[in-house]
């Protein structure tokens, strides 16, 4: 969504680096370029004017002029002001003191209201609530049926007494749903309302009537982030005609310029509560202004990455891995397979890597990453017997040929996996040693003899971290290695990142889509 804006801002900040101090001319030139970048991204003009004025004022203050690194200080200011434009701190839903809490969704047709209703219901269910979806969009063809399908996929009840397609009274349906929710012990009611292709008096009157009938605790406006300035004007119209308490950004995975997302908070005065980033029901989460600002400035989104990892790696799995480390047990291919499946649950690997700091510099290579490579690794391991997974040393030539045939790959692919896995086992053993755990050895100070031995053969690292397989540090459950070709350990650069931040290195040679296609 913000790729173009991120590229422009990165280029602007690159010009600032290396300057011992910033003159007024430097500040004016930088502000002018940021203004153009924001306008090209379709950010509302009043928002741009206020944003630039605040940056120029702060950039001329003592916090920059007396800073050891003025360029980094300006980047910090831009980040803080961007967080402010996006809303500062994220706001949670306001729940009713006496259930059920009523949430009314409003917006134009095509903005993604019905899909978002299903996503919100699924998310709330995951938070321990019992939501009820209400089909009050009786105008759009098959809107009721779509909501019923989404409710089934989310495992949530759908209240749909009317067939829709122009039949039924949406105000009466919304009103009756409250009593139904009380009888069925549903603590949250999500009312999906009808939209139009454009703002008209009939739509506004119906939305206002539904609001009066159900007295919602939240009126959430669903905004299509790809629409641009029209979306902002529509949000203002709903704010004035119906009254909204929050905004949800849908279709943030699109390739539009994204100015609406940067404008809607400041223009409407209402917070952005959630963001929808894909077509699947799970592509939905709380909106964090600080994390979004970091993504726009190419700083990654490590906190979201950690949260997704915690959800993907269940407690039993983490306890199992901890027990293995504590007990000095061998890390097996069965463990490796469990870790790989958990990583895949986090979503497309390109999206996961994109949340790491600095990945904006290699977004073209990220676009070429193909998850089929990980499916190949999974197929190879699943073609092994339980004994082979536990003790890969018994896999001789004939076994490798059998595994390759069973998984539809070459013997070379099997050999590469086993070699990488051997490095992974060594790394896990070293991890145990560094933590003072049984089964691991603590490295002693190297003697000259050891140094000579270590440099023999080109000084290849034996731990696997530099050998093309180490996964970024901090992944739960001890995910030690990714398939060959992925080495996120030493990417040069660090533009736009805090001083001293060392970026990972990626080699996408064996993960690219073209690689598999050329073989096929």
Legacy VTK file of the C-alpha trace (Angstrom):
# vtk DataFile Version 3.0
C-alpha trace
ASCII
DATASET POLYDATA
POINTS 520 float
0.000 0.000 0.000
2.707 2.518 0.997
5.573 1.247 -1.170
5.804 4.374 -3.337
5.647 6.717 -0.366
8.229 4.632 1.521
10.607 4.756 -1.449
10.261 8.533 -1.736
10.849 9.106 1.974
13.855 6.756 2.010
15.407 8.713 -0.841
14.800 11.989 0.994
16.424 10.739 4.192
19.398 9.341 2.271
20.243 12.863 1.086
20.320 14.079 4.690
22.891 11.539 5.831
26.460 12.631 6.034
25.602 16.242 6.875
27.317 17.477 10.017
24.620 20.092 10.574
21.422 21.093 8.825
20.971 24.623 7.505
17.623 26.330 7.044
17.999 25.637 3.329
18.439 21.907 4.021
15.342 21.879 6.214
13.268 23.782 3.625
14.391 21.461 0.819
13.627 18.359 2.881
10.200 19.688 3.900
9.404 20.515 0.280
10.274 16.989 -0.875
8.252 15.405 1.941
5.305 17.638 1.005
5.486 16.462 -2.629
5.772 12.819 -1.553
2.663 13.106 0.636
0.653 14.912 -2.047
1.623 12.273 -4.614
0.406 9.641 -2.115
-3.019 11.367 -2.201
-2.860 12.667 1.372
-5.399 15.437 2.012
-3.950 18.936 1.551
-4.936 20.252 5.027
-3.215 17.230 6.596
-0.065 17.824 4.537
0.077 21.508 5.458
-0.184 20.847 9.196
2.285 17.955 8.997
4.950 19.988 7.175
4.504 23.009 9.443
5.116 20.891 12.547
8.175 19.194 11.016
9.773 22.506 10.003
9.161 23.996 13.430
10.696 21.049 15.248
13.559 20.666 12.758
14.688 24.240 13.511
14.623 23.656 17.269
17.506 22.890 19.594
16.740 19.136 19.567
18.078 18.995 15.986
20.684 21.777 15.899
22.462 20.394 18.962
22.116 16.732 17.992
25.192 14.643 17.187
23.362 13.201 14.181
20.886 15.793 12.847
19.667 13.540 10.018
18.653 10.804 12.465
16.924 13.423 14.598
14.863 14.616 11.619
13.867 11.018 10.847
12.792 10.650 14.479
10.686 13.817 14.205
9.029 12.630 10.981
8.259 9.282 12.616
6.705 10.918 15.682
4.612 13.315 13.602
3.496 10.456 11.353
2.367 8.532 14.428
0.416 11.611 15.493
-1.303 11.923 12.096
-2.315 8.267 12.290
-3.868 8.760 15.717
-1.143 8.464 18.340
-2.074 5.485 20.502
-4.454 2.787 19.302
-7.947 2.840 20.835
-9.776 -0.317 21.798
-13.467 -1.008 21.321
-15.805 0.519 23.887
-17.881 -2.256 25.461
-21.273 -1.736 27.041
-21.539 -2.012 30.817
-24.575 -4.245 30.331
-24.291 -6.752 27.421
-24.821 -6.962 24.588
-22.399 -4.444 23.103
-23.787 -3.244 19.766
-21.408 -2.458 16.894
-22.888 -0.931 13.749
-20.915 -1.026 10.494
-21.453 1.702 7.915
-19.929 2.585 4.561
-20.361 2.590 0.817
-21.123 -0.506 -1.229
-17.911 -2.257 -2.238
-15.890 -0.990 0.719
-15.789 -4.473 2.230
-18.323 -4.095 5.075
-19.756 -7.597 4.930
-16.362 -9.291 4.717
-15.122 -7.108 7.535
-18.133 -8.075 9.658
-16.984 -11.699 9.405
-13.389 -10.773 10.208
-14.407 -8.707 13.225
-16.662 -11.502 14.501
-13.847 -14.036 14.176
-11.400 -11.701 15.937
-13.826 -11.030 18.789
-14.497 -14.739 19.189
-10.750 -15.252 19.506
-10.788 -12.669 22.313
-13.269 -14.807 24.252
-16.531 -13.100 23.209
-19.728 -14.588 21.787
-20.608 -12.312 18.850
-23.782 -12.329 16.768
-23.758 -11.213 13.133
-26.885 -9.405 11.960
-27.812 -9.352 8.260
-29.357 -5.885 7.967
-28.096 -5.285 4.417
-31.267 -6.294 2.614
-30.592 -4.272 -0.552
-27.487 -5.738 -2.189
-28.083 -9.046 -4.023
-26.973 -12.053 -1.973
-25.594 -9.897 0.872
-27.456 -12.068 3.391
-26.086 -15.264 1.868
-22.547 -13.886 1.883
-22.786 -13.007 5.563
-24.115 -16.482 6.371
-21.150 -18.085 4.596
-18.693 -15.830 6.430
-20.399 -16.533 9.745
-20.088 -20.264 9.117
-16.387 -19.941 8.368
-15.857 -17.813 11.477
-17.932 -20.169 13.657
-20.318 -17.363 14.601
-24.139 -17.285 14.624
-25.831 -15.147 11.952
-29.218 -13.574 12.619
-30.948 -13.362 9.233
-34.775 -13.515 9.497
-35.239 -11.857 6.095
-33.990 -13.208 2.727
-32.772 -9.837 1.519
-32.449 -8.999 -2.214
-34.792 -6.057 -1.628
-37.146 -7.925 0.739
-37.547 -7.018 4.417
-37.204 -4.045 6.766
-33.552 -3.585 7.871
-34.508 -1.348 10.795
-36.854 -3.998 12.221
-34.227 -6.726 11.698
-31.610 -4.695 13.567
-34.013 -3.931 16.419
-35.148 -7.558 16.776
-31.536 -8.788 16.793
-30.902 -7.171 20.187
-33.604 -9.244 21.883
-32.384 -12.358 20.074
-28.842 -11.715 21.324
-30.078 -11.427 24.913
-32.011 -14.701 24.641
-29.042 -16.490 23.030
-26.517 -15.030 25.520
-24.496 -13.221 22.847
-22.455 -10.427 24.371
-21.688 -8.563 21.113
-23.992 -7.720 18.192
-22.412 -6.729 14.850
-24.937 -5.092 12.507
-24.036 -5.169 8.811
-25.887 -2.318 7.082
-26.560 -1.529 3.429
-24.378 0.776 1.395
-24.711 2.562 -1.917
-22.377 3.282 -4.801
-22.407 6.898 -3.662
-23.735 9.037 -0.841
-27.501 9.638 -1.069
-30.290 10.755 1.253
-31.989 7.333 1.358
-28.862 5.527 2.531
-28.153 8.134 5.195
-31.753 8.056 6.422
-31.705 4.270 6.713
-28.373 4.280 8.563
-29.639 6.959 10.945
-32.841 4.975 11.554
-30.882 1.804 12.364
-28.683 3.757 14.742
-31.736 5.171 16.518
-33.297 1.683 16.758
-30.301 -0.160 18.247
-28.439 2.672 20.030
-24.996 1.237 19.175
-21.965 1.534 21.427
-19.724 1.847 18.350
-20.558 3.106 14.855
-17.619 2.011 12.732
-17.084 3.440 9.276
-15.460 0.962 6.884
-13.193 2.844 4.490
-11.658 1.391 1.343
-8.006 2.450 1.622
-7.627 2.229 -2.163
-10.224 4.873 -3.016
-8.200 7.965 -2.117
-9.665 11.375 -1.341
-13.223 10.263 -2.143
-13.007 7.899 0.835
-12.112 10.786 3.127
-15.012 12.896 1.871
-17.364 9.935 2.359
-16.103 9.499 5.918
-16.858 13.150 6.631
-20.375 12.723 5.223
-21.064 9.690 7.460
-19.578 11.511 10.444
-21.941 14.435 9.928
-25.001 12.458 8.751
-24.922 9.365 10.978
-22.204 9.956 13.521
-19.229 7.593 13.593
-17.067 6.650 16.554
-14.255 4.896 14.727
-12.814 3.805 11.391
-11.658 0.509 9.929
-9.250 0.502 6.987
-9.967 -2.263 4.491
-7.875 -3.458 1.522
-4.570 -2.285 2.967
-2.931 -5.038 0.926
-3.743 -3.186 -2.301
-1.294 -1.264 -4.441
-3.001 2.147 -4.223
-1.153 5.194 -2.924
-2.665 5.002 0.563
-3.330 8.693 1.174
-6.783 7.990 2.586
-5.261 5.976 5.415
-2.981 8.869 6.323
-5.772 11.449 6.068
-8.868 9.895 7.596
-7.853 10.167 11.259
-6.983 13.857 11.150
-9.834 14.834 8.828
-12.635 13.016 10.666
-11.251 13.318 14.185
-12.151 9.663 14.807
-9.586 6.939 15.580
-8.638 4.068 13.289
-9.549 0.947 15.271
-8.707 -1.940 12.953
-6.956 -2.694 9.684
-7.806 -5.379 7.132
-4.791 -6.568 5.167
-6.053 -9.396 2.974
-8.959 -11.504 1.771
-8.804 -14.205 4.445
-10.749 -13.895 7.680
-7.535 -13.928 9.693
-6.088 -10.968 7.750
-7.367 -8.519 10.341
-5.996 -6.936 13.503
-5.887 -3.875 15.704
-4.491 -0.752 14.076
-1.280 0.473 15.707
-0.294 3.982 14.531
3.311 3.621 15.681
3.770 0.318 13.867
2.193 1.651 10.681
4.481 4.693 10.807
7.492 2.423 11.208
6.438 0.398 8.169
5.993 3.531 6.072
9.500 4.700 7.024
11.019 1.275 6.266
11.726 0.418 9.908
9.755 -2.829 9.867
7.170 -4.020 12.358
8.878 -6.330 14.803
6.139 -6.182 17.455
3.483 -7.450 15.032
5.910 -10.138 13.870
6.382 -11.302 17.464
2.624 -11.307 18.113
1.973 -13.393 15.005
4.709 -15.801 16.039
3.229 -16.186 19.524
-0.120 -17.084 17.965
1.438 -19.542 15.499
3.584 -21.370 18.070
1.259 -22.908 20.636
2.205 -23.251 24.294
2.694 -27.028 24.136
5.072 -26.665 21.231
7.161 -24.034 23.034
7.239 -26.124 26.215
8.344 -29.154 24.207
11.219 -27.241 22.634
12.231 -25.775 26.004
12.231 -29.239 27.548
14.432 -30.520 24.744
16.944 -27.725 25.282
16.882 -28.115 29.052
17.283 -31.869 28.817
20.031 -31.732 26.217
17.961 -33.815 23.795
18.723 -33.911 20.091
16.794 -31.572 17.802
15.125 -33.874 15.229
13.625 -33.456 11.775
10.222 -34.005 13.398
10.856 -30.883 15.499
12.040 -29.042 12.419
8.820 -29.954 10.596
6.709 -28.692 13.524
8.592 -25.396 13.484
8.235 -25.018 9.713
4.477 -25.646 9.852
4.149 -23.040 12.625
6.052 -20.476 10.547
3.740 -21.166 7.610
0.748 -20.486 9.887
2.057 -16.943 10.276
1.156 -16.297 6.638
3.108 -15.956 3.391
6.816 -15.936 4.214
7.311 -12.791 2.117
4.852 -10.938 4.353
6.612 -12.227 7.461
10.020 -11.100 6.203
8.601 -7.734 5.117
7.981 -6.914 8.788
11.698 -7.116 9.527
13.560 -3.775 9.608
15.153 -2.788 6.328
13.285 -5.242 4.145
11.914 -2.349 2.081
15.340 -2.212 0.452
14.860 -5.699 -1.011
11.124 -5.664 -1.715
11.686 -6.729 -5.335
13.411 -9.885 -4.108
10.689 -10.420 -1.499
8.111 -10.384 -4.297
9.944 -13.337 -5.838
9.868 -15.470 -2.678
7.698 -18.516 -3.282
6.147 -20.514 -0.456
6.261 -23.612 -2.671
9.886 -23.986 -1.619
8.739 -24.574 1.954
6.136 -27.048 0.732
8.978 -28.950 -0.925
10.882 -29.116 2.367
7.738 -30.338 4.128
7.216 -33.029 1.475
10.800 -34.276 1.848
10.522 -34.650 5.632
7.108 -36.333 5.399
8.551 -38.874 2.947
10.902 -40.100 5.680
10.171 -42.844 8.171
9.863 -41.945 11.892
13.267 -43.480 12.471
14.852 -41.387 9.720
13.366 -38.197 11.125
14.721 -38.998 14.585
18.176 -40.057 13.385
19.026 -38.609 9.941
22.494 -40.243 10.081
20.947 -43.551 9.000
19.778 -42.037 5.693
22.176 -43.618 3.210
22.228 -43.365 -0.586
19.351 -45.740 -1.265
17.182 -44.091 1.394
17.887 -40.660 -0.087
16.825 -41.913 -3.513
13.599 -43.314 -2.038
12.845 -40.073 -0.175
13.488 -38.027 -3.314
11.134 -40.215 -5.351
8.444 -40.126 -2.676
8.522 -36.330 -2.371
8.931 -35.565 -6.087
12.303 -33.846 -5.741
15.897 -34.637 -6.672
18.461 -36.393 -4.519
20.401 -33.121 -4.501
17.424 -31.412 -2.819
17.397 -34.094 -0.128
21.156 -33.745 0.364
20.866 -29.975 0.745
18.147 -30.297 3.361
20.111 -32.855 5.383
23.259 -30.705 5.242
21.377 -27.637 6.413
19.692 -29.636 9.129
23.054 -30.893 10.394
24.087 -27.254 10.786
20.809 -26.585 12.600
21.473 -29.383 15.067
24.917 -27.978 15.817
23.478 -24.520 16.350
20.833 -25.826 18.744
23.529 -27.673 20.668
25.597 -24.494 20.886
22.522 -22.596 22.099
22.171 -25.084 24.921
25.838 -24.608 25.779
25.616 -20.834 25.803
22.718 -21.042 28.249
24.648 -23.431 30.478
22.239 -26.267 29.768
23.005 -29.998 29.733
24.020 -31.448 26.409
25.680 -28.273 25.201
29.262 -27.170 25.318
30.358 -23.701 26.339
32.953 -22.381 23.909
36.366 -21.835 25.489
38.829 -19.177 24.440
40.342 -20.201 21.119
43.979 -21.158 21.021
46.127 -20.362 17.968
45.736 -23.977 16.951
41.975 -23.705 17.062
42.124 -20.508 15.035
44.157 -22.206 12.343
41.758 -25.102 12.271
38.769 -22.769 12.058
40.186 -20.883 9.087
40.918 -23.975 7.087
38.630 -24.358 4.113
37.705 -20.720 3.712
36.624 -20.037 7.302
33.132 -21.448 6.819
30.938 -21.008 9.862
29.964 -24.337 11.360
27.010 -23.023 13.306
24.878 -22.457 10.227
24.001 -18.893 11.071
26.115 -17.533 8.244
25.825 -20.512 5.993
22.617 -19.560 4.292
20.092 -20.956 6.699
19.758 -19.008 9.942
16.293 -17.650 10.615
16.085 -14.196 12.239
16.739 -14.237 15.962
13.855 -14.093 18.364
11.518 -16.577 16.699
9.658 -18.554 19.366
10.132 -22.248 19.781
13.734 -22.244 18.531
13.117 -22.188 14.778
16.753 -22.679 13.818
16.931 -22.879 10.036
14.992 -22.033 6.930
15.511 -23.863 3.646
18.744 -23.307 1.678
19.253 -19.888 0.162
17.785 -17.758 2.939
20.432 -15.997 4.973
18.973 -13.084 6.928
22.094 -12.440 8.961
24.096 -9.578 7.477
22.293 -7.253 5.033
24.369 -4.130 4.548
22.838 -0.731 4.867
20.494 0.363 7.582
18.971 3.377 5.949
16.308 4.975 8.077
17.118 2.717 11.036
18.427 3.606 14.482
22.220 4.016 14.701
24.044 0.719 15.184
21.160 -1.418 13.909
22.544 -4.309 11.879
20.239 -5.544 9.166
19.862 -9.166 8.090
21.110 -10.437 4.756
18.910 -12.233 2.269
19.935 -14.428 -0.612
16.804 -15.266 -2.553
18.504 -17.432 -5.139
16.785 -20.625 -4.063
13.487 -19.172 -2.939
12.478 -17.349 -6.124
9.424 -18.305 -8.131
11.388 -18.291 -11.357
13.765 -20.910 -10.007
11.021 -23.519 -9.620
9.383 -22.530 -12.889
12.603 -22.977 -14.850
12.992 -26.471 -13.420
9.419 -27.377 -14.234
LINES 1 521
520 0 1 2 3 4 5 6 7 8 9 10 11 12 13 14 15 16 17 18 19 20 21 22 23 24 25 26 27 28 29 30 31 32 33 34 35 36 37 38 39 40 41 42 43 44 45 46 47 48 49 50 51 52 53 54 55 56 57 58 59 60 61 62 63 64 65 66 67 68 69 70 71 72 73 74 75 76 77 78 79 80 81 82 83 84 85 86 87 88 89 90 91 92 93 94 95 96 97 98 99 100 101 102 103 104 105 106 107 108 109 110 111 112 113 114 115 116 117 118 119 120 121 122 123 124 125 126 127 128 129 130 131 132 133 134 135 136 137 138 139 140 141 142 143 144 145 146 147 148 149 150 151 152 153 154 155 156 157 158 159 160 161 162 163 164 165 166 167 168 169 170 171 172 173 174 175 176 177 178 179 180 181 182 183 184 185 186 187 188 189 190 191 192 193 194 195 196 197 198 199 200 201 202 203 204 205 206 207 208 209 210 211 212 213 214 215 216 217 218 219 220 221 222 223 224 225 226 227 228 229 230 231 232 233 234 235 236 237 238 239 240 241 242 243 244 245 246 247 248 249 250 251 252 253 254 255 256 257 258 259 260 261 262 263 264 265 266 267 268 269 270 271 272 273 274 275 276 277 278 279 280 281 282 283 284 285 286 287 288 289 290 291 292 293 294 295 296 297 298 299 300 301 302 303 304 305 306 307 308 309 310 311 312 313 314 315 316 317 318 319 320 321 322 323 324 325 326 327 328 329 330 331 332 333 334 335 336 337 338 339 340 341 342 343 344 345 346 347 348 349 350 351 352 353 354 355 356 357 358 359 360 361 362 363 364 365 366 367 368 369 370 371 372 373 374 375 376 377 378 379 380 381 382 383 384 385 386 387 388 389 390 391 392 393 394 395 396 397 398 399 400 401 402 403 404 405 406 407 408 409 410 411 412 413 414 415 416 417 418 419 420 421 422 423 424 425 426 427 428 429 430 431 432 433 434 435 436 437 438 439 440 441 442 443 444 445 446 447 448 449 450 451 452 453 454 455 456 457 458 459 460 461 462 463 464 465 466 467 468 469 470 471 472 473 474 475 476 477 478 479 480 481 482 483 484 485 486 487 488 489 490 491 492 493 494 495 496 497 498 499 500 501 502 503 504 505 506 507 508 509 510 511 512 513 514 515 516 517 518 519
